[in-house]
Each structure stands twice: as structure tokens, then as C-alpha cells.
């Protein structure tokens, strides 16, 4: 499978031929100022890192993608399935410092331009959405909880457009090296998609789950054409030279920043 993301200085970029006004990507872990771990390009203010490092990394990324930090917006993610539309008035929220605004939000969308939607990741699935004809863009955070509670369905339900025009990009996350127990397996078995297509039994009470594939199947189930979904081959758990991995590094690591915006 041909890789859909191209590597730039501090981030991976997905080029949208039909929409040159849209910027879509995710940062890597390389060549930063954070010691969490060494020389890391950490983008999260909510972990044990010098806040000046995150500010410096934001400025570097802003210069590289041509999107001023004042136009960014960041929610306080809590691994749920709450989705919110954001507007120009939301620009700058949780960028220079974290606040109580946009708390508990794991999905953002907007129809406005010059607004960069951002979220942090370190194994969970970043899912980007855009419309090929109108002004809609969206971004959501799908770990096992977000996938099980179908945050992608929430995004699709709140999209105001023709499903035939909606495109979905599934970004770097853990592969089926991610393991779950019997209780969580039973939760996923209740979803309206075939669990055997993305979960494999390993040993007693252990199952490997491919969350990227699960969200791809959910998107198809809710009306997105398979040809309108693209999925990266990058795996955060097996490429720790390029990505942070919360599970592999047992929580002692930084976070990447996924982003999508329209100029």
C-alpha cells in the first residue's frame, strides 16, 4: 500500500489535490527542545514539560505550515465522543495556555476559513474529514473508547452536506499490536461492524485490535464510500523513531499534534 503522508521538516503532510486550500498533517517526535524524552518535538501542554518548549514548537510548526498560532484551536480531550462546531471566536483557545474551555471535546469541525483544528495524539487514531465541494473540515480523536462510542458517527451525523462529497483520512496510530481484554472485546462485538475484520484472538483474555480498520469500517457502515477513505500505513507503536507511543513508552513520552485547516 502506497503511503499517503509525505514527510516534511517536523510533520507529515497529506496533500489534497482537489483542495489546495486545505492543510492537513501530524507532527513527528523529532528535532525538538523537550527532554520528554530527549530532543523531542512535544506538542502537549498537559504533560510534564517546560511550557516554553511547547510554545517554541508551536511557532516552528506555524512557520512551516503557514498557519499563525493565533488561528489555532485546541480542545481538552477526555477520550469520549463529544463533538463541537467551532468558529472564528474560538481562535487561540488552549494554545498559549490551557483553560476550561472546550473541555471534554474529542471532535471539532468548522465551516470557517483561517482556523486550524488541532488535537494531540500518541497511539490513538486521528481522523480528518473534509468536503470536496464546500467549506467543511473536521478532526476527531478515536482511541478504543472513542472508537467504541463511535465518535466518527457523531462527526458524520453533525456534518451538513452530501455524504458523497465527504472524504476521510485516517492518520498514524497504533496497529493491531494494541491489545484489549475480553471485557473490551465484548463491547466492540456490539458495534454494527464485523469484529472479526479488525480483532484477532491471541491468548486467554487477550485480543489484538486494529483501531484504524475499525474506524474505516464504521465510516463505510455510516455511508462513506470506501473509495473516499484513505488510511496511512504508519504505526506509532512500531515506529518510535518517528512517533510518540503512549503504550510502548508506558506513558513517559510526548504527544504529536494532528491538524487540519482551510486558508
N, C-alpha and C positions, 0 to 999 in steps of 0.2 A: 504494500500500500504506500503510495507516494505521500510524504509528509506535507501537511497543509500549512505549517508555520515556517517562516523563514527567520533565521537568527540575525538580529541587529546588535548594537553595542551592549545594551543592558536589558534587552527584551526580545521576545519572539513576536513576530507580526504575521497576521493573516491578511493577505491582500484581497480585497473585494473588487473584482474587475468592473462589476456593474455599478458600484457605488464608491467612486474615488473620494467622496466627501466623508466617508466613514473611516475612523481609525480604530483598529481592533488588535489587542495583543495581551501579553502577560510578561511580567519581568522574570528574570532569572536570578540566581543567587550570587552571581559572580561579580568581582571587582567593585566591592562596596567598602564602606567605612566601619561597618558593625563588627564587633568581636563576638557575635552571637549567631553562628560561630565565626571563625576568623575571616576577615576581609569579605564579609557578607553584605549583599545588597538587600538588607531587610527593609520592608515597606510597612511594617505594622507598628503602630504606636502603643499597642496594648500589651507588648511583651517587654521583658527586662532588657531594654536597650537605651542608649543615650538618645534623647529626643532630637538632638541636633543632627544625629546621623540620618534619621528618617527625613528631616527637613532637607538635608543635603541631597539625599537620594531622590526625593520628590522633584527638586529643582533640576537634577540631572535628567530625569525621565521627561519632565516637562519640556526641556530644551530639545531632547531627541525626538519627541513625537509632535512638537509644535502645539502643545495644549497647556496654557498657563495654569499653574496650580489654583489660581483664584476661580477657575471654571470647573474644578473637580468637585465631586460629591461622594461621600463615603458613609455607608450605614454601619450601625453596631450590630454585627451578625451574631445570631444565637442558635444556629442550626435548626431553625424552624421553617415554616412555609409561608411566612407573611411577605406580601408584595406591595410595593407602593410606587405610585407615579411621582416623579419629581419635576421641578420647574426651575426657571432661572433664579427664583428667590432662594433655592436650596444650594446654590453655588457656594463652595467653601466649607460646607458643613463637615465637621470631623476631619478636616485636612490639617490645619495648623495645630489643633488640639482636639482631643476627644470631648464630646458633650453628651447630654442625654437625648439629643435629637436623633431621629431615625433609628431609635433603639428597637431591637428585635426584628429588624428587617433583613431578609436574605434574598430579596429580589427587587430590583429597581427597573423602571422603564420611563421613557420620556418621548415626547414628540417635538421637543425644542432643540435648537442647534446651539453650538458652543457650550455644551455641557458634557463633561466626561464622567461617565458612571464608573465607579471603582469598587473593588472588593478584594479582600485578602484570602489567600489560599496556601495550603501546604499538604495536600493529598486529596481534598475534596474536589468535586468536579465544577469547574467554571463553565457555565453555559451562556453563550452570547446569542442574541436574537436581533434580527433587523428585517426591515421590509424593503423589497427591491424597488418599490414604487413610491411609498410615502415616507414620512419623516420619523417613523417609529424605530427606536433602538431599545434593547433591554439586556440585562445581565442578572444571572442568579447563581446562588451558591448551593450546591447539592452534595452534601455528604451522605452518609447512609440514612440519617434522619430526614434530610431534605428530599432525598430520592423516595424514601418510603412514604412520606407525607405528600409527595407529588407536587413539589414547588413548581416544576415545569408546567404542570396542568394549570396552576394558578396564573402563571405568566401568560399562557395561551388563552385562558378564559378572559383575562383582562385586556388582551390585545384587541384593538379596534380597527380591524382591517380584514382583508380577504386572506384566508389561510394559504391559498395558492401563492401569495406573494411573500409569505413569511419564510425566512431562512434561519437555520440553526447551526451554530458552530460549537462543537464540544471540545474543550481545551484540555491541557495536561492535568492529569490526576493519577492516583494510584491505579494499578491494573488489578487483575484477579489474585495478586499476591495478598490483597486485602482480605482478611478472614473475619467471619462472623460465626456466632454460635447458633444453636438450634432455635432459641427463642427469637432471635432476629430473623433467622431464615423463615420461620413461620409467619412473621409479619410480612416479609416480601412475598411469600406464597399467596397472600391475599390480594395482591395487586392484579390488575386486569391484563397482565402480560405473562408469558410463559417463563417461569423461573428457571427452567432447565436451559434456556438460551443464554443466561448470564450468571448462573450459580452452579458450582460443581461441588459435590461432596468429597471431602478429603479423608477425614477420620472421624472417630466418635465426637460429635458435638462441634465439628469444625467444617466450615464451608468457605470456598473461595468465591468472591463476588466481584463482578466487573461492573462498577457503577456507571462507567461511560456507556457501556452497552445497554444497561437498564434504562438510562435516560433516553437513549436513541430509540429503544422500543416504545417507551412511553410517548415520545413525540409522534411516532408513527401511529400509535393507538389513538391519539387525540387529533389526528387529521393532517399531520405534516407528511408530505410525500418523502419517501426515502431518498430520492434524488436531490432533495432540498436540505439534507442534513449532511454535514461533513464532520469528521471526527479525527482528532490527532492520534498518532501512534506513540507520542511521548508518554512515559510513565514516570511519575515523580518518585516512586519507591525504588526504582532500579536505575535512575539517572540522578543520583545525589551530587554528582559533579555539576549539574546544571540547575537542579531544583531543590528546594527545601522539602523534607518529608517528615511530617509530624510523627508518624508511626515508626519509621526506621530510626529516627533520631530521638525517639522517646520524649518528644515534646520540647527538647532542648535545641530549638532551631528557630530561624526567622520565618518570614512569610513572603510569598510573591504577591504582586498586585496585578489582578486582571482588570482590563479597562476597555471601554468602548465609548466613542463619542462621534458626533457629526459636526463638521465645520459649517 
